[in-house]
Amino acid sequence: MGPGVLNTTAGKAAALWEGVDVHALAAAVGTPAYVYDAAAIRERYQRLTTALAGIPHRVHYSVKANGNLTVLGVLRELGAGVDIVSGGELYRAQQAGFTGDDVVFSGVGKSAREMGEALDAGVLAFNVESEGELRLLARLAADRGTVAPVAFRVNPEVEVDAAHHYIGTGRRGDKFGIPFDEIAHVAAVAAELPTVRVIGLAMHIGSQLAAFSAFAEAVTKVCGLVGVVRSAGHDGLRFLDIGGGLAVRYADGDPTPDLATFGRIAREAVESTGLTLLVEPGRFLVAESGVLLTRVLYRKHSGGKEYVIVDAGMTELLRPSHYAAYHEITSVAATDGSITADIVGPVCESGDFLAIDRTVDAVQPGDLVAVHNAGAYGFVMSSNYNARPRVAEVMVDGDRWAVVRERERYEDLVRGESATLSWRTS
């Protein structure tokens, strides 16, 4: 079995990266480490744009999934824009070469500072989520002598069969978006605000969408609001933003989205409204490109259970603990047989695990292990809990690789702190 080949629990072999020695890479950068494959990102982007061929559209990648500058650069080169949810993500996008017209600013809790920064950057649109946000944005635009481009993010209030309650965002009562029955009112308010210009409608109903019945219902409901918004005096509508959320396969048997159906729903929406389509995929583009490499520290037997203790945990990959999420875990090299074990990390928490009661390769201390489909919501959700430096990130492109984020040092853990205080009394 070659250096770039992974053994799997099903006894099959699958190529990880062609022409890259994974063991040498891990020895050079250390573990844990995130490794991303540029070719996989390009392939997913091509699949999506093929499904949308013939439809006036643009892909705006959701930066929150993975904001590494090199990942952003790969997508910018492909022609993508970005969808951001914070001032920090705006800064990242700018550092990666995106300009104002490339940026859609989403998010339920935009601060005045963040909206001011986005106005100064000339973003394409603010996906406004409340009347209060709309009014604040209008005042900030007035202060700058400009007009803010606005899309109303609608909560379409549909029931989504989500894999976890936390990843549904379009149900009645969710914190996201303007309630469906308040759109006419908010459109009327916007018509009285001279420093906002309504240019679109937006929605996003959640993540891991493989079946599209709820999505189709939501799109239909939002399309039905186009006439309502126009009748309030907004005749400059340009965009229909249908969000992201396309599913990826984490485990064998998981459904994958029928992109032909997704494309058909999108095409019908564009034809019925005459608007240009915006889509905001995140996970779909980057999840399967990423692997978390970790090394086995110990094997341990306790209370009738087998434990494999590795050097990555919830500080590196929070999804298993936070969402009860499944990630395939395999040995990088061939092993003799399999075991059933909990795969746990070194963090001082009982909730620190990557897998529970999982049948995995019979790895031993020192073995290199890959946690698959970790390119989305991996590093971006990592933390310094237990004073653990955040890990290195690496990009593979063909037979070459490069470190795209250096591993943090202990000194980085206390940057900005001071043991000598400058006390103030007012």
Phi and psi in degrees as a GROMACS rama.xvg file:
@    title "Ramachandran Plot"
@    xaxis  label "Phi"
@    yaxis  label "Psi"
@TYPE xy
-72.5122  172.809  GLY-2
-67.8137  -24.4976  PRO-3
-101.832  26.9982  GLY-4
-119.306  137.715  VAL-5
-107.235  139.104  LEU-6
-82.7502  148.089  ASN-7
-125.433  162.403  THR-8
-65.7205  -20.1106  THR-9
-83.6418  0.383065  ALA-10
83.2962  6.13994  GLY-11
-98.1286  163.179  LYS-12
-114.05  138.852  ALA-13
-136.518  137.344  ALA-14
-69.7326  134.67  ALA-15
-90.7233  -63.8779  LEU-16
-137.669  131.423  TRP-17
-73.9586  129.708  GLU-18
80.5464  4.66311  GLY-19
-116.226  128.125  VAL-20
-82.577  105.245  ASP-21
-64.3576  -38.5703  VAL-22
-64.1909  -41.9804  HIS-23
-66.3438  -39.0904  ALA-24
-60.2417  -48.5176  LEU-25
-63.5029  -37.1251  ALA-26
-65.8747  -34.3249  ALA-27
-75.6744  -40.1529  ALA-28
-102.648  -14.1783  VAL-29
84.7333  170.724  GLY-30
-128.335  154.62  THR-31
-68.2813  160.699  PRO-32
-156.414  142.26  ALA-33
-91.2406  135.971  TYR-34
-128.702  127.338  VAL-35
-115.79  148.091  TYR-36
-110.214  111.627  ASP-37
-60.121  -37.4065  ALA-38
-62.541  -36.3672  ALA-39
-67.3982  -37.6621  ALA-40
-63.8794  -45.3776  ILE-41
-61.5829  -40.1533  ARG-42
-64.9593  -41.8961  GLU-43
-67.0638  -39.1737  ARG-44
-62.4182  -42.6679  TYR-45
-64.0726  -40.1209  GLN-46
-60.4864  -42.1589  ARG-47
-68.8924  -46.7603  LEU-48
-67.5399  -28.8987  THR-49
-64.4746  -40.0002  THR-50
-65.6398  -24.7653  ALA-51
-102.892  10.1642  LEU-52
-57.6881  136.104  ALA-53
88.0426  -7.2952  GLY-54
-103.645  128.834  ILE-55
-60.9558  115.993  PRO-56
-159.478  167.116  HIS-57
-146.114  141.044  ARG-58
-86.9874  125.368  VAL-59
-115.297  101.517  HIS-60
-63.3173  135.165  TYR-61
-81.4135  104.49  SER-62
-61.6064  -28.0885  VAL-63
-62.3828  -20.3079  LYS-64
-69.2558  -40.1989  ALA-65
-168.113  107.725  ASN-66
-99.1237  14.51  GLY-67
-57.6702  137.553  ASN-68
-59.9049  -35.6012  LEU-69
-72.1039  -38.8884  THR-70
-59.5546  -45.1477  VAL-71
-61.7561  -38.8037  LEU-72
-64.1664  -39.518  GLY-73
-59.604  -44.0633  VAL-74
-71.9579  -35.7075  LEU-75
-61.9541  -41.7464  ARG-76
-62.9142  -27.426  GLU-77
-79.6142  -11.595  LEU-78
105.541  5.59795  GLY-79
-74.6747  152.612  ALA-80
-96.8934  -167.399  GLY-81
-133.49  153.329  VAL-82
-114.701  123.353  ASP-83
-118.523  160.436  ILE-84
-131.877  13.0371  VAL-85
-161.854  164.748  SER-86
-64.8725  -34.0896  GLY-87
-63.947  -39.2119  GLY-88
-69.0769  -33.1722  GLU-89
-60.859  -45.173  LEU-90
-60.8401  -44.5585  TYR-91
-59.2804  -45.8737  ARG-92
-60.9639  -42.0068  ALA-93
-64.5822  -40.5495  GLN-94
-64.6304  -26.5439  GLN-95
-86.8794  -0.774464  ALA-96
103.204  2.08808  GLY-97
-78.018  144.506  PHE-98
-113.781  179.109  THR-99
-51.5842  -48.4963  GLY-100
-67.2034  -9.92341  ASP-101
-85.3609  -6.81993  ASP-102
-116.225  128.524  VAL-103
-110.276  130.372  VAL-104
-104.167  106.389  PHE-105
-102.747  -176.946  SER-106
118.733  136.677  GLY-107
-80.7162  -17.4854  VAL-108
-130.176  51.4361  GLY-109
-65.6475  131.125  LYS-110
-85.6613  165.337  SER-111
-60.3462  -41.5265  ALA-112
-61.2971  -45.8215  ARG-113
-64.26  -42.3675  GLU-114
-67.4541  -36.0895  MET-115
-62.897  -42.4113  GLY-116
-62.781  -39.6479  GLU-117
-69.8509  -36.0586  ALA-118
-62.4164  -44.6842  LEU-119
-62.6172  -31.5785  ASP-120
-79.7968  -14.5286  ALA-121
71.4709  45.4742  GLY-122
-62.4223  156.833  VAL-123
-63.5628  -43.0692  LEU-124
-162.106  148.4  ALA-125
-101.009  119.854  PHE-126
-82.5966  93.4633  ASN-127
-76.9183  137.065  VAL-128
-116.366  2.20951  GLU-129
-163.71  160.934  SER-130
-64.0084  -39.0632  GLU-131
-60.2563  -43.1827  GLY-132
-63.2725  -40.9927  GLU-133
-59.5354  -45.9546  LEU-134
-67.4662  -40.8503  ARG-135
-64.1351  -43.173  LEU-136
-60.361  -40.2002  LEU-137
-61.861  -41.6947  ALA-138
-66.0491  -42.0802  ARG-139
-63.7699  -39.0092  LEU-140
-66.4121  -39.5965  ALA-141
-62.2094  -40.8235  ALA-142
-59.6777  -29.322  ASP-143
-98.0641  -1.42002  ARG-144
66.143  36.2569  GLY-145
-133.565  178.388  THR-146
-120.448  129.811  VAL-147
-88.6014  127.752  ALA-148
-79.5858  128.369  PRO-149
-127.194  138.834  VAL-150
-120.948  136.681  ALA-151
-81.6828  119.215  PHE-152
-81.8945  115.672  ARG-153
-93.1336  135.384  VAL-154
-88.6501  107.058  ASN-155
-74.683  -8.97675  PRO-156
56.6268  60.332  GLU-157
-118.934  153.462  VAL-158
-87.0515  122.565  GLU-159
-110.537  131.878  VAL-160
-83.0605  78.4554  ASP-161
-86.5455  150.598  ALA-162
-66.6473  -25.3463  ALA-163
-148.471  144.363  HIS-164
-56.8433  -31.1664  HIS-165
-71.3325  -16.9286  TYR-166
-104.359  9.90346  ILE-167
-94.647  134.247  GLY-168
-131.852  3.36765  THR-169
-122.963  23.8156  GLY-170
-92.5968  156.102  ARG-171
-57.9798  128.089  ARG-172
93.4696  -9.19618  GLY-173
-65.2805  154.081  ASP-174
-73.2411  -13.7339  LYS-175
-88.6773  141.649  PHE-176
81.6781  165.572  GLY-177
-82.8563  128.815  ILE-178
-51.7442  142.174  PRO-179
-54.0428  -42.2426  PHE-180
-81.9042  4.71775  ASP-181
-106.181  -0.973345  GLU-182
-62.1449  -42.827  ILE-183
-60.0264  -41.1021  ALA-184
-65.1794  -47.4172  HIS-185
-66.0231  -35.1497  VAL-186
-63.3457  -39.0929  ALA-187
-66.1776  -39.7403  ALA-188
-61.1984  -45.4906  VAL-189
-61.0556  -33.8316  ALA-190
-64.1663  -21.3157  ALA-191
-95.0377  1.62789  GLU-192
-108.709  105.257  LEU-193
-70.5274  -13.1975  PRO-194
-102.095  16.7286  THR-195
-125.547  146.773  VAL-196
-127.955  116.832  ARG-197
-82.2773  119.197  VAL-198
-120.91  -1.40672  ILE-199
-170.802  174.291  GLY-200
-123.826  147.884  LEU-201
-139.585  158.738  ALA-202
-156.732  158.945  MET-203
-160.236  119.963  HIS-204
-103.901  -0.629776  ILE-205
136.601  -177.296  GLY-206
-108.21  166.727  SER-207
59.8497  47.8657  GLN-208
-87.6555  112.537  LEU-209
-111.337  -33.1111  ALA-210
-100.602  144.308  ALA-211
-115.497  16.941  PHE-212
-66.4026  -47.0794  SER-213
-66.6741  -38.5632  ALA-214
-62.1864  -45.9148  PHE-215
-62.3976  -40.3569  ALA-216
-62.4198  -42.9986  GLU-217
-64.6022  -44.4862  ALA-218
-61.4682  -43.0997  VAL-219
-60.6007  -43.2555  THR-220
-64.7818  -41.4591  LYS-221
-69.4295  -40.3394  VAL-222
-58.9385  -34.4101  CYS-223
-65.9574  -15.5125  GLY-224
-88.1997  -10.2963  LEU-225
-57.9451  -45.9996  VAL-226
-64.0384  -36.9052  GLY-227
-61.9057  -45.5577  VAL-228
-68.5323  -42.2217  VAL-229
-63.3149  -37.5948  ARG-230
-68.0211  -17.5414  SER-231
-82.9864  2.20991  ALA-232
107.185  6.44387  GLY-233
-99.8582  88.3913  HIS-234
-98.4747  12.0776  ASP-235
-105.944  25.0184  GLY-236
-63.0608  133.257  LEU-237
-123.394  -32.3431  ARG-238
-124.475  147.174  PHE-239
-123.184  111.842  LEU-240
-100.379  112.644  ASP-241
-100.279  12.8928  ILE-242
73.1786  -160.096  GLY-243
-128.966  -134.98  GLY-244
98.1315  3.51298  GLY-245
-59.6523  135.707  LEU-246
-74.4844  155  ALA-247
-124.142  160.838  VAL-248
-94.0363  115.144  ARG-249
-94  -29.3204  TYR-250
-134.202  153.456  ALA-251
-56.1617  131.848  ASP-252
97.3768  -15.684  GLY-253
-63.9116  140.74  ASP-254
-72.8598  152.144  PRO-255
-117.634  152.8  THR-256
-69.9052  141.151  PRO-257
-82.0471  97.9184  ASP-258
-66.3812  -25.3619  LEU-259
-64.9709  -41.5296  ALA-260
-66.7466  -42.7973  THR-261
-57.5949  -45.3187  PHE-262
-63.5189  -37.8094  GLY-263
-64.8212  -44.5969  ARG-264
-60.9792  -42.7111  ILE-265
-63.1004  -43.4149  ALA-266
-63.5231  -42.7636  ARG-267
-64.131  -36.0973  GLU-268
-66.5573  -43.0871  ALA-269
-65.3908  -43.0444  VAL-270
-64.3129  -35.6126  GLU-271
-78.4475  -24.1727  SER-272
-109.483  -23.58  THR-273
75.1317  12.9879  GLY-274
-97.2192  157.908  LEU-275
-80.0131  138.713  THR-276
-88.8603  136.75  LEU-277
-116.287  134.958  LEU-278
-125.031  147.566  VAL-279
-127.74  61.4188  GLU-280
-73.6688  147.127  PRO-281
-128.624  -75.3113  GLY-282
-51.44  -43.3785  ARG-283
-57.9244  -34.3555  PHE-284
-83.6378  -29.0219  LEU-285
-123.04  -16.906  VAL-286
-57.957  -51.3118  ALA-287
-75.0899  -7.31125  GLU-288
-81.158  -15.2548  SER-289
-112.091  143.449  GLY-290
-129.574  137.5  VAL-291
-96.6022  113.92  LEU-292
-87.7291  131.231  LEU-293
-142.793  156.015  THR-294
-115.719  142.887  ARG-295
-72.4376  127.676  VAL-296
-92.5702  -47.9387  LEU-297
-148.641  158.434  TYR-298
-110.777  140.94  ARG-299
-146.412  140.341  LYS-300
-116.324  126.304  HIS-301
-152.866  129.018  SER-302
60.1285  33.607  GLY-303
81.0588  6.81551  GLY-304
-117.559  152.78  LYS-305
-102.363  135.62  GLU-306
-120.919  136.809  TYR-307
-111.141  115.398  VAL-308
-100.627  120.006  ILE-309
-114.817  171.422  VAL-310
-89.7454  7.16554  ASP-311
-116.135  147.22  ALA-312
-150.008  -151.392  GLY-313
-65.6618  -20.8801  MET-314
-70.9601  -25.2572  THR-315
-95.2141  -43.3597  GLU-316
-133.592  101.503  LEU-317
-82.4962  -19.1093  LEU-318
-56.8033  -43.6734  ARG-319
-59.8123  -41.742  PRO-320
-74.9458  -40.5834  SER-321
-80.4976  -39.1916  HIS-322
-114.513  2.94659  TYR-323
54.9603  37.249  ALA-324
-79.8247  147.826  ALA-325
-98.6627  132.335  TYR-326
-130.405  130.517  HIS-327
-62.829  139.043  GLU-328
-128.082  123.967  ILE-329
-136.437  155.897  THR-330
-75.2211  141.612  SER-331
-70.827  -35.496  VAL-332
-103.992  161.222  ALA-333
-63.0292  144.037  ALA-334
-126.955  166.313  THR-335
-98.9167  95.1739  ASP-336
89.3708  -168.696  GLY-337
-140.713  165.582  SER-338
-137.572  162.543  ILE-339
-108.904  122.162  THR-340
-154.174  163.304  ALA-341
-88.4987  130.48  ASP-342
-98.1119  112.18  ILE-343
-126.763  160.668  VAL-344
-106.331  -172.164  GLY-345
-91.6009  1.02265  PRO-346
-72.0733  142.216  VAL-347
-81.2993  67.4636  CYS-348
-150.923  139.06  GLU-349
-67.0501  -23.4895  SER-350
-83.8738  9.44316  GLY-351
-87.6873  95.6602  ASP-352
-150.916  156.659  PHE-353
-107.132  -23.9818  LEU-354
-161.385  147.863  ALA-355
-120.941  131.812  ILE-356
48.2391  49.5582  ASP-357
-101.943  136.13  ARG-358
-81.3664  116.732  THR-359
-134.53  170.067  VAL-360
-59.3574  145.173  ASP-361
-77.5691  71.807  ALA-362
-75.86  158.106  VAL-363
-125.258  162.765  GLN-364
-51.917  133.947  PRO-365
96.7223  -18.2625  GLY-366
-70.2204  148.836  ASP-367
-94.7595  132.728  LEU-368
-124.33  144.17  VAL-369
-113.636  129.773  ALA-370
-102.262  115.371  VAL-371
-86.4349  165.144  HIS-372
52.4432  45.4533  ASN-373
-109.501  16.9345  ALA-374
-77.0758  -14.6975  GLY-375
-117.29  137.191  ALA-376
55.3581  37.2168  TYR-377
-106.275  -87.4606  GLY-378
-57.7285  -38.5239  PHE-379
-63.2933  -22.6733  VAL-380
-101.393  7.0255  MET-381
-74.9056  165.302  SER-382
-145.942  173.042  SER-383
-101.083  18.6005  ASN-384
-54.729  144.982  TYR-385
63.7262  21.7553  ASN-386
53.8152  47.5456  ALA-387
-99.8637  120.812  ARG-388
-60.3255  139.867  PRO-389
-69.8247  153.005  ARG-390
-85.8364  169.97  VAL-391
-75.1638  152.878  ALA-392
-120.771  141.536  GLU-393
-131.922  142.136  VAL-394
-113.5  131.237  MET-395
-105.31  135.112  VAL-396
-140.305  100.408  ASP-397
70.1123  -123.853  GLY-398
-100.407  17.1143  ASP-399
-125.662  158.157  ARG-400
-146.261  158.152  TRP-401
-148.488  146.037  ALA-402
-73.2521  123.253  VAL-403
-109.102  -3.76798  VAL-404
-154.39  124.514  ARG-405
-70.5638  147.191  GLU-406
-62.6685  137.032  ARG-407
-66.2854  153.327  GLU-408
-106.27  168.175  ARG-409
-57.5752  -36.7253  TYR-410
-60.2212  -31.6864  GLU-411
-66.7414  -25.0569  ASP-412
-66.5364  -26.7555  LEU-413
-114.334  10.4929  VAL-414
-61.1413  130.351  ARG-415
92.0354  -11.7098  GLY-416
-93.5839  161.243  GLU-417
-146.386  134.789  SER-418
-88.5461  -11.2099  ALA-419
-108.195  114.059  THR-420
-95.8018  145.325  LEU-421
-105.217  93.1919  SER-422
-69.6289  146.733  TRP-423
-128.232  153.038  ARG-424
-113.479  -4.06356  THR-425
